[in-house]
Amino acid sequence: MVRVIDSVTLAETNSTKTYPIELIKFQVTSDNADSLFLNTGYTNITYNNDTYLPGSNIVSLSAVEETKDVKTNAITIKLNGIPNTIIAALENVNAIGGIVTIYQAFWNEETGAIQGQVYQKWQGVINSHAVDEENTESGDVNISVECKNIVGAILNTKSGRFTSDSSFKKYTNNDASMEFVASMVDFNPRFGAED
């Protein structure tokens, strides 16, 4: 969804030493125990009682498409030059399916605080991640995290129960609750149609 920055925030950012930053929240568990908070600036930033660590030297984001249309879109977040000790931590945390939220904010250098409104720019689900260990001489690795918005995550869902009669009987032989599903495939109830 396209966001409009309010006129007060826009006027404030134009008159001071203020620049845009993104706050990136990787939430793997509901209690934030294994969550990672990064920002694209150079200092710690606190927002909603969470401290976002500076990531200007390591974080790069692919373009975030903002649109009013409901459609699938994906972004890639790259963490460059991370110590290779992170690999062991990644093995302990199953990040696939975790929620990634990106907030847009404006950082005021003079006050050392966020200025004006903060809005949610994008939210999606971690679809995959990859570790590039080619630069092992320095002991650093690059991590790419691919995230899909919620529409993309729903459309790519493969697991779960299917509603075919044979699929349902795979789990319970005597369950006849889906026996008429096949006949409904081409059924069009014409809801809202006028004669």
N, C-alpha and C positions, 0 to 999 in steps of 0.2 A: 504494500500500500504506500502511495506517495505521501510523504510527510511534509508539512509546511512549517518552517521555523517561524515562531511568532515574532512580530515586529519589535517587541521590547528586547528579546534576546539578540536579534539581528543588529539592532542599534547599539547594544552594549558591546557586542563583539567587534563592531567596526570602530568603536572609539577607544578600545584598550588593547593591550598586548594579549589577545585571546586567539587560540587556534583550535580547530576541531580535533577531537580524539574519539577513538572507539574503545568501549569497555567490553571485553569478551569474557563471558562466563561459560565454562565447561562444567556442567553439572552431571555427574555420573550417578550419584545416589540422591535420594529425596532429602536426606538430612545434611547435604553439603559436605559430608565427611571427606570425600575424595574429590571435591571440586577444585578447579583451578581458575583463578581470576587474573586476567592479564589486561593491560591497557596499552595503547599504541603510543603513549607518552614516555617520559623519562623519569617519573617519580611515582611513588605510591599514591593512589587515589582511592578514597573511601566513598562508596555509594551504597545506600541501603544496608548499612552495617557490614558490608563486605569490603575487604581491602584488595584492590586490583593492583598487582605488581607491575612495575615498568617493563615493557616489552618492545620498546622502539627499536632495539638492536636485533631482535629475534623474530618478531611477528610480521608476517605479510599476509594480506587478505586478497583473494580474488575479488573482482567487482561484485557488489551486492546490488542486484537489480531491484529497484523499488517500483511497484506497479499497483494499480487499482484492480487489475484482473487477478482472479484466482487461478494460479497455474503453478506447475512444478518449477522449482529452480534450485540450484545447488551452488555452494561456494566451497572453496578450498582454503584452508588456513594452514600456512606453513610456519613452522617453528624452526628457525635456522640456528645452527651453532649451539645446540643443547648438549650439555655434558652427557657422555654415553652411559652414565649411571642411571639415567632416566629409563633405559630399556628394562631394567629389573623392575622398576616401579610400574611400567606399562603392563608387564606380564601379570602383576598382582591385581590390576584393575581392568575389568572388562569394559572398555569405554564405548564399544559398539552399542548404539541405542541410547547413549547419553544425550542430554539436551544441551545445545549451544545457543546462547542468547547474545546478540550484539546490540549494544546501546550506543547511540550517538550523543556526544556531549561536547561542551566547549570548555577548555581549560584556560584560566586566567593566570598568567605568569606572575603578575603583580600581587594578587591576593593569595595565590597558591591554592585555589579552590575552583570547583566547577562553577561556571557562571550560566545563569538562565536555566532553561528547561533541559531535561534529559529525556530522550524518547527511545523506545525499542525499535531498532532499525531492522532486525531480522531474527528469526528463531527457527531452529530446525533440529534434526536428529543426526548424530554421528553415524554415518553409513559405513565408513572404513577409515583405516589409518595405515600409513606405511612409514617405515624407518629406513632412511638412506645412511648406510654406514661406510660409505666410500671414503669419507674424510677422517679415517680413524687415527691418523698420525697425531692430530691435535687432541684426540680424545673426544671430539664433538661429533654429533650426528644431526641430521635434518629430519624432521617429522612432518608429514603431510596428513592433514585430517580433512576428509571429504564429508561434507554435511549436506543433507537434503532438507528442504522445508517440509512441513508436516504433510502437505499434499503429496509430495514426492515419496515420502515414507509410507503413506497409506497405499498409494498406487503400486508400490513395489513389494507389498506384503505377500509373502509366500506361505507362511506358516498359519496354523489355525485350522479350524474345522470347515470342511467344504460341505455344501448342502446337497450334493448328489446323494441319491439313495444308497448306492454302493459304498460311497465314502463313509456315510453315517453308520451303515451296518458293519463296517470294519471294526468299530468299537463296541457296538451293542447289536448282536444278531437279531433280536426281536423288536428293535426300534423301527416302527413304520412311519415315523413322523415326517419323513422327507419323501415318501413314495410318489407324491404328486408334483414335486419340484420340476421334473423334466417336462411335464406338460405345460408348465407355466413360463417356460423360456420365451416363447413367442407370444405370450398373452399380453395384450395391451389394454389396460382397464380404461383408458381415455379419461383420466381424471381431469375435471375442469372443462371438458369439451362441451360445446353447445350443439343442440340438434340442428 
